[in-house]
Amino acid sequence: MHYNDIDWNELWQEARRQKSWKKKNRQAWDSRAAGFARRNIDSEYAELFLQLLKPAPHWRVLDIGCGPGTLALPLAARVKSVTAIDFSAAMLHELEERAAQQGITNIVPIQASWTDDWQQLAIPVHEVVISSRSLSVFDLRSALEKMNSWATEKVFIADRVGSGPFDPDLFAAVGRPFDPGPDFIFTVNLLYQLGIHPKIDYIELARTKTYDSRDEALESCRWMFDDLSPAEEERLAAYVDGRLVHDEGGRVTLRRRARVKWALLSWDKERVQGGL
Ligand SMILES: C[S@@+](CC[C@H](N)C(=O)[O-])C[C@H]1O[C@@H](n2cnc3c(N)ncnc32)[C@H](O)[C@@H]1O
């Protein structure tokens, strides 16, 4: 077999069919919006992403799958403007509320999906296009081509490495099978075949995280599962309790065996030669 015979888009689609959890539709993301915002706004992840992004004041940034504004909110003060796209109205609502509270006026939220016709929606090209943990698409090739053609300077993609934010030990403890689905290596290979050689940085989160309460620590794990049965819920709580360290002030620290790791793929438009 020759390397170029490998259809990475098809492999990606096959791996997505086999992953452990169901693809989340708009309504599923709507119902997760408030909890996602609590866990991710002002997070270590956002700070590390921004350090690697190195925003420039003249950038207009297109943030696809922006969620509650994990990156759009802190970015707004450091760039000209941010167009924040998400298909979940509840996620955009979280973002708009926080933008209003913080007096931010240069974020334009747009409810749209990866697969909508962005030309019809009059979404213009931007200096920089980002997708942070939002490459939840069936047709990876089209999504990458779209990002590349909507950027005039740079593209950034934060993609899972292995299990990403999921904790395989927790799946084992709860008694559910775990297949994380495709990760960044599919994206890198497909980009290579498209003539793009991305730079790869890694965002590695700390192994431990401190929460105000045991309930908060439980919530930081429960989001990984749909529809836990009472028995599974008990096993989840036992797993978390076995790993919690309580401090004198009533706070708790949870330690995971594996660190959460993301790959940050990026490329400069001017370096794409003979490719897209
Ligand atoms: C894991 S969150 C990431 C949010 C944010 N970018 C971050 O890094 O915190 C994924 C986001 O992608 C959005 N999303 C998922 N599929 C989408 C699609 N097909 N079109 C647009 N947004 C989508 C979800 O609504 C959700 O807000």
The ligand as an SDF file (V2000), in Angstrom:
LIG
                    3D

 27 29  0  0  0  0  0  0  0  0999 V2000
  -16.0960   21.3110   23.5540 C   0  0  0  0  0  0  0  0  0  0  0  0
  -16.9770   22.7690   23.1300 S   0  0  0  0  0  0  0  0  0  0  0  0
  -15.6250   23.9030   22.8500 C   0  0  0  0  0  0  0  0  0  0  0  0
  -15.9730   25.3470   23.1340 C   0  0  0  0  0  0  0  0  0  0  0  0
  -14.8000   26.3000   23.0790 C   0  0  0  0  0  0  0  0  0  0  0  0
  -14.2950   26.4520   21.7350 N   0  0  0  0  0  0  0  0  0  0  0  0
  -13.7310   25.8400   24.0310 C   0  0  0  0  0  0  0  0  0  0  0  0
  -12.6320   25.4500   23.6060 O   0  0  0  0  0  0  0  0  0  0  0  0
  -13.9940   25.8610   25.2410 O   0  0  0  0  0  0  0  0  0  0  0  0
  -17.5490   22.4220   21.4950 C   0  0  0  0  0  0  0  0  0  0  0  0
  -18.4440   23.5160   20.9450 C   0  0  0  0  0  0  0  0  0  0  0  0
  -18.6500   23.2370   19.5630 O   0  0  0  0  0  0  0  0  0  0  0  0
  -20.0050   23.4710   19.2650 C   0  0  0  0  0  0  0  0  0  0  0  0
  -20.3480   22.6490   18.1080 N   0  0  0  0  0  0  0  0  0  0  0  0
  -20.3950   21.2950   18.0430 C   0  0  0  0  0  0  0  0  0  0  0  0
  -20.7430   20.8830   16.8160 N   0  0  0  0  0  0  0  0  0  0  0  0
  -20.9240   22.0160   16.0790 C   0  0  0  0  0  0  0  0  0  0  0  0
  -21.3010   22.2570   14.7310 C   0  0  0  0  0  0  0  0  0  0  0  0
  -21.5620   21.2400   13.9060 N   0  0  0  0  0  0  0  0  0  0  0  0
  -21.3810   23.5310   14.3000 N   0  0  0  0  0  0  0  0  0  0  0  0
  -21.1030   24.5670   15.1480 C   0  0  0  0  0  0  0  0  0  0  0  0
  -20.7570   24.4010   16.4420 N   0  0  0  0  0  0  0  0  0  0  0  0
  -20.6590   23.1370   16.8970 C   0  0  0  0  0  0  0  0  0  0  0  0
  -20.7750   23.1010   20.5250 C   0  0  0  0  0  0  0  0  0  0  0  0
  -22.0400   23.7210   20.6030 O   0  0  0  0  0  0  0  0  0  0  0  0
  -19.8170   23.5750   21.6030 C   0  0  0  0  0  0  0  0  0  0  0  0
  -20.0860   24.8970   21.9890 O   0  0  0  0  0  0  0  0  0  0  0  0
  1  2  1  0
  2  3  1  0
  2 10  1  0
  3  4  1  0
  4  5  1  0
  5  6  1  0
  5  7  1  0
  7  8  2  0
  7  9  1  0
 10 11  1  0
 11 12  1  0
 11 26  1  0
 12 13  1  0
 13 14  1  0
 13 24  1  0
 14 15  1  0
 14 23  1  0
 15 16  2  0
 16 17  1  0
 17 18  1  0
 17 23  2  0
 18 19  1  0
 18 20  2  0
 20 21  1  0
 21 22  2  0
 22 23  1  0
 24 25  1  0
 24 26  1  0
 26 27  1  0
M  CHG  2   2   1   9  -1
M  END
$$$$
